[in-house]
Amino acid sequence: MSDAGEEKRGRIVGGSILILIGGLFLLDNLDLFEFSWPMILIGIGAVLLIQSVLDKHHQPVQGGVLLLLLGLVFLADQERWLPWGMSRDWPLILFAVGISSIVGYWANPKKRGSLTGGIILLAIGAIFLATEYHYFEWKVVGDIFEWWPLILLGLGVWLLVKDRRPKPPDPLP
């Protein structure tokens, strides 16, 4: 895209964000809507996500998805929609980062690392959330983590042998 096109897109996104935030503050001042700060994150995330979709994913979607999900988590905490509040539900932030990474992978599969990172963050978030709600105790997690060096050993072996596998022959034209 040309510099003029990028500048125009930046003005559109920036203007949209300012109009959204200004409109929310105006509605709050007129007592037509109760504004809270997480809505800024939700609004900016939604604008960035829409921009990415309209731009046919030339811009990464992860930032928009992440801001949108974090805004929803903080809004849920502020409105007391979470059972225990952020003191126990903080692993939802890991879920938000993991989901945004996975959505970024689906939007652009050429970046394979984001899928693995997203799945790892979802798994870590699930472990922490399950321990916060006492689905299992840290002793179980501690017993599992005693064997974490096996993960390093496995990754090391995989790195050593991953390029040694025979490659399939090229198909004939």
N, C-alpha and C positions, 0 to 999 in steps of 0.2 A: 504494500500500500504506500502511496506517496506521502510526503511530509504534510502536504495540504490536507489529504484525507485523514491522516492521524490527528492533525490539529483540530479539524472539524469534529471528529469523533470525541476528542478530549473535551471540547467545548460542550458538546451535547451531553456527555456523561456528567461533567461538572455542573452544568446548568440543571440537569435533571435532579441531581443530588441536592442542590441548593433549593430548588422548588419544592422538593419533597420535605426537606427539613423545615423550611419556612412555612409550608402549609400545615405541617403537624403542630408547630409552635402557635400559629394563628388559631387553629381549631382549639388548642388547649386554652389560649387566652380568652376565647369566646365561650368557654365551658361547654363546647360541643364534643370534646374528645379529651380523655385523660392521657397526657403525654408522659412517657418515661424514657430514660436514656437508652435502654436496650433497643428501642424502636429505631434509633439512629443506625445501629448496627444492622438491623433487619432491613431497613430501607436502602442503605448503601450496598449491602449484600445482594438485594433484589435487583438494584440498578446494574451492578457489575455482572450479575448472572444474565440478565436480559441482554446487556451489551455483548457478552460473549456468544450468546445464542444467535443474535442478529448478525454478529460478525463472523458467523459460521465457524466458531471455535478457534479463530486465530488468536484470540486472547484467552489465557487460561481461565477455566471456570472455578478452579479451587478457591481462589480468593473470595469470590462472590458466595459460593456455597458455605465456606467457613464463616464468614461474617454473618450470613443469614442464620446458620445453625447456632452460633454462639449467642447471637441476639435472642433467639428463641429460648435457649437454655437460661440466660440471665433474666429474661422476661418471666419465664416460668418460675424462677426462684423468687423474683420480686413480687409476683402475684400470689405466691404461696401455693402454686400448683404442684410443686414437688413435695413428696411426702415428708422429707426431713430437711429440706433446704440444702444449700451448697455445702454445708458441713459434712454431709454424707453422700450427696449426689454429684460431687465434683468430678467423678470419672466420666460424666456425660460430656465434659470438655474434650476428653480423649476420643470419645465417640464422634464428636463433631469434626475434629481434625482428621480422624480416620475416614469418615464418610466423605469429607471433601476431597481427600486424596484418591479414594476409589472413584468418585464421580469424575475427577480429573483424568484418571486412567481411561474410563469409558469414553470420555470426550476426545481423548487423544491417545490411543493405544500404543503409539510409538514410544511413549515414555513408560516403560515397563516397571521401573522402580517404584512408582507411586502406588501401584496395586499392592505390592508386598508391604510397603510401609503402612498403608491404610489398614490392611488385614492385621498387622502386628499391633497397631494402636487400638483397633477394635478388641483384639484379644486381651491386651493389657487392661483396657478399660473395663471389659467384662469381668476379669479377675478381681480388680479393685472394687467394682460395684457389688459383686457377689460377696466379697468379704465384708463390705460395709453393711450389707443386709443380712449377714451371718448365715449365708447359704453354706459356707464352709469356713473353717477357722484358719488363721494364719499358719498354724502348725502344719496343716496339710500343704499349704503353699511353700512353707519353709522346707518341708521334706522334699518337695519337688525341686526347689531351687538348689538343694544340695547337689543335684546332678547336672547343674547348668554347664559345667565344663564339657559334657557330652555334646552339647549344641556346638560349642567351638570346635571340637574334634570333627564333628560331622560336616560343618561348614568348610573346615580346612581340607578334608578329604574331597569334598565336592569340588572345591576350587582347583584342586590338583588334577582331578580326572575329568572335569566337564568338557575340555577341549580334546580329550583323547578318544571320545566316542567316534566311531566311523560315521562319516557324513554320507547321506544318501547320494547316489549318483545323480548327475543332472539329467533331467528327462530329455529325450531326443526331440528336436523340433519337428 
